Amino acid sequence: MTTRLPLLILTAALTVTGPACHLIRPKAPKENPNVAIEVEAGFKQRWIDKRVAELTAAGTDATAARAQAEKDFRAAYSYLRADEPGKR
C-alpha cells in the first residue's frame, strides 16, 4: 500500500499537468474581426473633428470646414478601410 501511494500521487500530478490540462484551462475569447474597422472609424472621426476645429478657428464656415476635412482625410489616408463608404 505504501509503495502504491507515491505512484498514485505521481499519476494524479501528471494527469493534471499533462495532456488532460486542456480540460481545465478556460478558453481564450475569440478576437473580433471588426476591431480594425472600428479603430479606423474612430480615428477618422477624431481626425475630422480636429481638422474641422482647426478650419473653423481659421474662419471657415462649419459646413464647408467639415467638407474640407473629409476631403483632406480621403487625400491623406486613402489606404484606410474606414474611408470606404459602407464599412462603418
C-alpha positions as CSV (number, residue, x, y, z in Angstrom):
1,M,0.0,0.0,0.0
2,T,2.8,2.5,0.9
3,T,4.6,1.8,-2.4
4,R,1.4,2.5,-4.4
5,L,0.8,5.9,-2.7
6,P,3.7,7.8,-4.4
7,L,2.8,6.2,-7.7
8,L,-0.8,7.3,-7.3
9,I,0.3,10.9,-6.4
10,L,2.7,11.0,-9.4
11,T,-0.1,9.7,-11.7
12,A,-2.5,12.4,-10.4
13,A,0.1,15.1,-10.9
14,L,0.9,14.1,-14.4
15,T,-2.8,13.9,-15.3
16,V,-3.4,17.5,-14.1
17,T,-0.3,18.9,-15.8
18,G,-0.2,16.7,-18.8
19,P,-2.4,16.3,-21.8
20,A,-5.6,16.5,-19.7
21,C,-4.7,20.0,-18.6
22,H,-6.6,21.5,-21.6
23,L,-9.8,20.4,-19.9
24,I,-9.1,22.7,-17.0
25,R,-7.9,25.9,-18.7
26,P,-10.6,28.4,-19.8
27,K,-10.8,29.1,-23.5
28,A,-9.4,32.4,-24.7
29,P,-12.1,34.8,-26.0
30,K,-12.2,35.0,-29.8
31,E,-10.9,38.1,-31.4
32,N,-13.5,40.4,-33.0
33,P,-12.7,40.6,-36.8
34,N,-14.2,44.1,-36.9
35,V,-11.8,45.6,-34.4
36,A,-9.6,47.2,-37.1
37,I,-12.5,48.7,-38.9
38,E,-13.9,50.1,-35.6
39,V,-10.5,51.6,-34.7
40,E,-10.1,53.2,-38.1
41,A,-13.6,54.6,-37.9
42,G,-12.8,56.1,-34.5
43,F,-9.5,57.5,-35.8
44,K,-11.3,59.0,-38.8
45,Q,-14.0,60.7,-36.6
46,R,-11.4,62.2,-34.3
47,W,-9.2,63.4,-37.1
48,I,-12.1,65.0,-38.9
49,D,-13.3,66.7,-35.7
50,K,-9.9,68.1,-35.0
51,R,-9.5,69.3,-38.6
52,V,-12.9,70.9,-38.5
53,A,-12.0,72.7,-35.3
54,E,-8.8,74.0,-36.9
55,L,-10.6,75.2,-40.0
56,T,-13.4,76.9,-38.1
57,A,-10.8,78.6,-35.9
58,A,-9.3,80.0,-39.1
59,G,-12.6,81.4,-40.1
60,T,-14.1,78.8,-42.4
61,D,-17.9,78.1,-42.2
62,A,-18.7,74.9,-40.2
63,T,-20.3,73.1,-43.2
64,A,-17.5,74.0,-45.5
65,A,-15.0,73.1,-42.9
66,R,-16.5,69.6,-42.5
67,A,-16.5,69.0,-46.2
68,Q,-12.9,70.2,-46.5
69,A,-11.8,68.0,-43.5
70,E,-13.4,64.9,-45.1
71,K,-11.7,65.7,-48.4
72,D,-8.3,66.2,-46.6
73,F,-8.8,62.8,-44.8
74,R,-9.5,61.0,-48.0
75,A,-6.4,62.5,-49.5
76,A,-4.1,61.8,-46.5
77,Y,-5.5,58.3,-45.5
78,S,-6.9,56.8,-48.7
79,Y,-5.5,53.4,-47.8
80,L,-7.7,53.0,-44.7
81,R,-10.8,50.9,-44.9
82,A,-12.7,53.4,-42.7
83,D,-12.6,55.7,-45.7
84,E,-14.7,53.4,-47.8
85,P,-18.4,54.0,-47.8
86,G,-20.5,51.3,-46.1
87,K,-17.6,50.0,-43.9
88,R,-18.8,51.7,-40.7
